[in-house]
């Protein structure tokens, strides 16, 4: 079995120096050495590349593009699967971006991270890497996936564009509606029979990788007493995040100004986090303001999808069409 490992840094590629966690290129070999000491497999041949080394909290469009281009340049080679090491802070963003850039993958690509530096006996980096190798060996699926052992001791394998944001002070990874793709238990990949696959009405169109440092998407989060920001000329679109009930403040004094400004400048406003069903009365306000409600999906994935959609088109109608079209199984069936 021939694998490629793409090293990009993150905690899984860090050591503690002078009281700070920082990247260290020597841990590239530490991860592979620790894995080889753990595994009984003798059939694994590993190549490696390192397009950049980064603490993942510093992820930008430039790095997402570099990662995607590195992956693209190696897809034509005879690998059974590709493993990407990544930091936990933004692993959901890179996983979503690769899902949209390569929706028709014919091999598995797994992003692997670690909650702690590998020198720590409680680190989950090597188990996560082991799960990635076994996933590839088992032929458990093609596309982008993220294996990760949570604090409950279970090693879940998630579909790349269905991951939710981390909770504060917690490194667990959670999928939409807690619906993981598979688990890795006792050395065996076990698929989740309740996992809902992509709708048959989806598309295999690939979205372009980011070509700018930032997204040019104004993202607005709800909070008590929220204020709506101003819209600069370089804004291509707006993404509204909601509370868990699919709502956001509808009595903010500058809400009308914000929506009117966006509509006047032909800047589409999308809302993520709303589900089908009975709405609260506050929802009426933004429904009257030309806000486009997206189907149930990960807010992180919708942000990345909107960023990449803006790389392809700035026409509001075309952006709406792309955002409402399932790609790589991003919408919950």
Rosetta blueprint (number, residue, H / E / L):
1 X L
2 X E
3 X E
4 X E
5 X E
6 X E
7 X L
8 X L
9 X E
10 X L
11 X H
12 X H
13 X H
14 X E
15 X E
16 X E
17 X E
18 X L
19 X L
20 X E
21 X E
22 X E
23 X E
24 X L
25 X L
26 X L
27 X H
28 X H
29 X H
30 X H
31 X H
32 X H
33 X H
34 X H
35 X H
36 X H
37 X H
38 X H
39 X L
40 X L
41 X L
42 X L
43 X L
44 X L
45 X E
46 X E
47 X E
48 X E
49 X E
50 X L
51 X L
52 X L
53 X L
54 X E
55 X L
56 X H
57 X H
58 X H
59 X L
60 X L
61 X H
62 X H
63 X H
64 X H
65 X H
66 X H
67 X H
68 X H
69 X H
70 X H
71 X H
72 X H
73 X H
74 X H
75 X L
76 X L
77 X L
78 X L
79 X L
80 X L
81 X E
82 X E
83 X E
84 X E
85 X E
86 X L
87 X L
88 X L
89 X L
90 X L
91 X H
92 X H
93 X H
94 X H
95 X H
96 X H
97 X H
98 X H
99 X H
100 X H
101 X H
102 X L
103 X L
104 X L
105 X L
106 X L
107 X L
108 X E
109 X E
110 X E
111 X E
112 X E
113 X L
114 X L
115 X L
116 X L
117 X L
118 X L
119 X L
120 X L
121 X L
122 X L
123 X L
124 X L
125 X H
126 X H
127 X H
128 X H
129 X H
130 X H
131 X H
132 X H
133 X H
134 X H
135 X H
136 X H
137 X H
138 X H
139 X L
140 X L
141 X L
142 X L
143 X E
144 X E
145 X E
146 X E
147 X E
148 X E
149 X E
150 X L
151 X L
152 X L
153 X L
154 X L
155 X E
156 X E
157 X E
158 X E
159 X E
160 X L
161 X L
162 X L
163 X E
164 X L
165 X L
166 X L
167 X L
168 X L
169 X L
170 X L
171 X L
172 X L
173 X L
174 X L
175 X E
176 X H
177 X H
178 X H
179 X L
180 X L
181 X L
182 X E
183 X E
184 X E
185 X E
186 X L
187 X L
188 X E
189 X E
190 X E
191 X E
192 X L
193 X L
194 X L
195 X L
196 X L
197 X L
198 X L
199 X L
200 X L
201 X L
202 X L
203 X E
204 X L
205 X L
206 X L
207 X L
208 X L
209 X L
210 X L
211 X L
212 X L
213 X L
214 X L
215 X L
216 X L
217 X E
218 X E
219 X E
220 X E
221 X L
222 X L
223 X L
224 X L
225 X L
226 X L
227 X L
228 X L
229 X L
230 X L
231 X L
232 X L
233 X L
234 X L
235 X L
236 X L
237 X E
238 X E
239 X E
240 X E
241 X L
242 X L
243 X L
244 X L
245 X L
246 X L
247 X L
248 X L
249 X L
250 X L
251 X L
252 X L
253 X L
254 X L
255 X H
256 X H
257 X H
258 X H
259 X H
260 X H
261 X H
262 X H
263 X H
264 X H
265 X L
266 X L
267 X L
268 X E
269 X E
270 X E
271 X E
272 X L
273 X L
274 X L
275 X L
276 X L
277 X L
278 X L
279 X L
280 X L
281 X L
282 X L
283 X H
284 X H
285 X H
286 X H
287 X H
288 X L
289 X L
290 X L
291 X L
292 X E
293 X E
294 X L
295 X L
296 X L
297 X L
298 X L
299 X H
300 X H
301 X H
302 X H
303 X H
304 X H
305 X H
306 X H
307 X H
308 X H
309 X H
310 X H
311 X H
312 X H
313 X L
314 X L
315 X L
316 X H
317 X H
318 X H
319 X H
320 X H
321 X H
322 X H
323 X H
324 X L
325 X L
326 X L
327 X E
328 X L
329 X L
330 X L
331 X L
332 X L
333 X L
